[in-house]
Amino acid sequence: MTTKPTWTQEALEQTPWAKEFKKEAPVSYATAIRYALETKLEVIIDNTTETGEPQWVIRVLGDPSFWMDAVPTKAAAVQLSREMGWKIV
């Protein structure tokens, strides 16, 4: 089992995930950073067509309407979640 990265806010904001999130959803960026800094962030990965095309969404367990990211494959969603230290439930 891998251990969760210990992020400082400064280090987190330098990740490719954070930079892309800020570019794509600047209004939700502060919320995403707050969630990503949680030591035990739990996420759900599911398939959706909400945007009109199929994609795999990483949702916050306690706030499932909030997407941490959306990627084309389940494998990519799992990989990103692991890299970021988010626990998939």
Phi, psi and omega per residue, in radians:
M1 nan 2.353 3.134
T2 -1.462 2.694 3.121
T3 -1.687 2.654 -3.114
K4 -1.216 2.344 3.033
P5 -1.081 2.497 3.062
T6 -1.671 1.800 -3.076
W7 -1.585 2.387 2.800
T8 -1.602 2.794 3.133
Q9 -1.054 -0.686 -3.121
E10 -1.105 -0.771 3.140
A11 -1.169 -0.730 3.134
L12 -1.047 -0.751 -3.104
E13 -1.167 -0.248 3.108
Q14 -1.612 -0.090 -3.127
T15 -1.262 2.656 3.070
P16 -1.002 -0.621 3.127
W17 -1.049 -0.872 -3.087
A18 -1.137 -0.714 3.140
K19 -1.100 -0.733 3.123
E20 -1.179 -0.731 3.134
F21 -1.057 -0.783 -3.122
K22 -1.066 -0.675 3.141
K23 -1.221 -0.749 -3.040
E24 -1.451 -0.550 -3.066
A25 -2.497 1.143 -3.060
P26 -1.039 -0.527 -3.125
V27 -1.171 -0.595 -3.105
S28 -1.663 0.022 -3.027
Y29 -1.020 -0.843 -3.105
A30 -1.064 -0.687 3.110
T31 -1.139 -0.756 3.139
A32 -1.084 -0.745 3.121
I33 -1.108 -0.751 3.119
R34 -1.029 -0.825 3.098
Y35 -1.078 -0.793 -3.078
A36 -1.117 -0.442 3.127
L37 -1.428 -0.187 3.114
E38 -1.099 2.388 -3.077
T39 -1.243 -0.433 -3.127
K40 -2.242 0.821 -3.136
L41 -1.113 2.182 3.104
E42 -1.885 2.329 -3.098
V43 -2.212 2.767 3.068
I44 -2.006 2.401 3.051
I45 -1.965 2.161 3.083
D46 -2.538 2.858 -3.116
N47 -1.620 2.414 -3.132
T48 -2.553 2.775 3.000
T49 -2.164 0.423 -3.087
E50 -0.972 -0.542 -3.118
T51 -1.619 0.056 3.134
G52 1.772 -0.206 3.074
E53 -2.366 2.620 -3.108
P54 -1.177 2.389 3.082
Q55 -2.742 2.839 3.105
W56 -1.801 2.197 -3.034
V57 -1.929 2.391 3.032
I58 -1.766 1.946 -3.092
R59 -1.912 2.598 3.066
V60 -1.302 2.232 -3.102
L61 -0.982 -0.809 -3.101
G62 -1.362 -0.142 -3.123
D63 -2.592 1.196 -2.981
P64 -1.080 -0.230 3.071
S65 -1.366 -0.205 -3.118
F66 -1.651 2.110 3.136
W67 -1.656 2.159 3.021
M68 -1.361 -0.510 3.082
D69 -3.017 2.886 3.025
A70 -2.408 2.253 -3.069
V71 -2.336 2.874 -3.039
P72 -1.293 -0.391 -3.080
T73 -2.309 2.717 3.081
K74 -1.117 -0.687 3.134
A75 -1.034 -0.707 3.116
A76 -1.155 -0.660 3.112
A77 -1.147 -0.751 3.119
V78 -1.125 -0.780 -3.129
Q79 -1.073 -0.813 3.131
L80 -1.075 -0.782 -3.141
S81 -1.035 -0.746 3.126
R82 -1.152 -0.768 3.135
E83 -1.047 -0.658 -3.090
M84 -1.483 -0.221 3.128
G85 1.492 0.359 3.125
W86 -1.519 2.324 -3.117
K87 -1.469 2.141 3.137
I88 -1.485 2.199 3.138
V89 -2.061 nan nan
